[in-house]
Amino acid sequence: MAAAGTAACLPAGSLLQACSEAPATGGWDFDEIIDRSGTWSIKYGRASGGEIPLWIADMDFRTDPYVSAALRRRLERDIMGYTSLPETFFEAIAAWEGRIHGYATGRDCIGYAPGVITGINQAYLTFTEPGDKIIVQPPVYDHFKLYIERLGRVAVDNPLLLENGRYRMDLEGLERLIDSKTRMLVLCNPHNPVGICWDKETLTALASLCERHGIIVVSDEIHGDLALWGHRHIPFCSVSEAAARVGMIFAGPTKAFNLAGLSGTAYCIIPDAAKREKYLGTLRSAKLSEPSVMTIEAVLAAYREDTAWLDSLKDYLQGNIRQVEQFFADEPLGIVPFRPQASFLVWLDCRALGLSQPELMDLFIRKARVIPSDGAGYGPGGEGFVRLNIGCPASVLDDALQRIRRALD
Ligand SMILES: Cc1ncc(COP(=O)(O)O)c(C=O)c1O
């Protein structure tokens, strides 16, 4: 790991010529309570009654101070004209994929994406027609299905299988579902909300199956930079030649570096040249191919060599996950957490409480005054579950857990 505070941590040619303003390594205070009032936060917008909001997937921590310093430095230049994507943007992403995920994708395979979901939506528009079928694997991030349906395509569920407390992909079920209208599958890797980093064997088998049936795999890898406990995030297109032919990856530093409000800190990796050109053509025709200057600066600053801040964040998240596990182990309340292999979202199995989904949400929100995400929103298999965002100071998490205990008492 390179030391923070050296110019060597920057991609060559970046506007950020010196790291002198970046904070020294270490000493980040993830315990700090950040006042988000007056910031138009969506998360807190739903917590006007003093509830603790642990739902939408952004974190209550300061943005990586190195990224903030880069944005400040750019602002100080007082010039916000139209901006093109510098070569360094693509080089930084290619280098990051290589260093962090062991994926030696060529720079040419990388393109801009105007946000992960906006990018995926453009993939639906580019490669499918109204009425075509797109497969999702619930319980899964609800925005996949939302936009498939809004764009006039048909979402088809291939639910994950939950066996002996472990989730797995149902490849046999998937093959049975496919028909002449099926064009695409959306993979969530790592999987939100159940927290799995899919293994190479599963991804390779998925790629072969999809290639056999002429199906494009859109892989959402937005949580990939937050693999925990020594798990590895494996980029889908890296697993085999078939995966490189059928796959399109959408990713970005949004989640790991807490940049959601900047909007558009994303990219795609599409190894197949024809698909890539077609997709980028769609972006250009929709005038979606020009990111804001702050987006560019944020990606360059986040994807530097030095990962000390990210490593500290991951340690802190692991501590919070342990706190949740310990709490539900000590308190026999009938709630069982799934340990996420990546990211800051903990899937809580509340089925033993024997409550209907409205009763379960009422218990959390009205009685405990803690707002989780409703498991039922993630589709079949989500009933009886909630998703808890533990990306907050440990004291806030502790307060939330105590509130849940009191509500259940
Ligand atoms: C799996 C997944 N994909 C995409 C997004 C949103 O990405 P973006 O804000 O870049 O559209 C989220 C946000 O929670 C997510 O969990």
The ligand as a Tripos MOL2 file, in Angstrom:
@<TRIPOS>MOLECULE
LIG
   16    16     1     0     0
SMALL
NO_CHARGES

@<TRIPOS>ATOM
      1 C1        -27.0610   -2.8670   -6.3280 C.3       1 LIG1
      2 C2        -27.2060   -1.3880   -6.5470 C.ar      1 LIG1
      3 N1        -27.0780   -0.8950   -7.7800 N.ar      1 LIG1
      4 C3        -27.1910    0.4280   -8.0310 C.ar      1 LIG1
      5 C4        -27.4550    1.3260   -7.0250 C.ar      1 LIG1
      6 C5        -27.6010    2.7750   -7.3500 C.3       1 LIG1
      7 O1        -26.5680    3.1860   -8.1600 O.3       1 LIG1
      8 P1        -26.5770    4.6200   -8.8500 P.3       1 LIG1
      9 O2        -26.8550    5.6140   -7.7650 O.co2     1 LIG1
     10 O3        -25.2240    4.7690   -9.4520 O.co2     1 LIG1
     11 O4        -27.6540    4.5810   -9.8660 O.co2     1 LIG1
     12 C6        -27.5980    0.8500   -5.7110 C.ar      1 LIG1
     13 C7        -27.9220    1.7740   -4.6110 C.2       1 LIG1
     14 O5        -28.3200    1.3860   -3.5490 O.2       1 LIG1
     15 C8        -27.4600   -0.5410   -5.4680 C.ar      1 LIG1
     16 O6        -27.5450   -1.0550   -4.2310 O.3       1 LIG1
@<TRIPOS>BOND
     1     1     2 1
     2     2     3 ar
     3     2    15 ar
     4     3     4 ar
     5     4     5 ar
     6     5     6 1
     7     5    12 ar
     8     6     7 1
     9     7     8 1
    10     8     9 2
    11     8    10 1
    12     8    11 1
    13    12    13 1
    14    12    15 ar
    15    13    14 2
    16    15    16 1
@<TRIPOS>SUBSTRUCTURE
     1 LIG1         1 GROUP 0 **** ****
